[in-house]
Amino acid sequence: MSQSIFANMENRDALLNALEVLAQLAINEEAVLALLKAGALDAIIEAMRTHPDDAVILAACCQALCRLLINEDVASQVRCPM
């Protein structure tokens, strides 16, 4: 999924779709850990950096981030790249 986000960084509609699918896939801790291991966090942050003025993309990124950080245990394992 993160590969789809990176591959479609300049294609707004495809990027938005990939972000929405990522959020839908984050249904439990096992799925979230797999998404994080696959680079979902880096992909979301890159989308935010690439589209800083696009409110729709930023909202989709925030939704995906919220879904990924489903509980304190998972959130404590995440290190946000600066």
FENCORCOR-V471351 format. One record per run of one state. SS is the DSSP state (h for helix, s for strand, l for the rest). FROM is the first residue (numbers start at 1). LEN is the number of residues. If there is no record, write none. Layout:
BEGIN
SS:FROM:LEN ; SS:FROM:LEN
END
This chain:
BEGIN
l:1:1 ; h:2:6 ; l:8:4 ; h:12:14 ; l:26:3 ; h:29:9 ; l:38:2 ; h:40:11 ; l:51:4 ; h:55:14 ; l:69:3 ; h:72:6 ; l:78:5
END
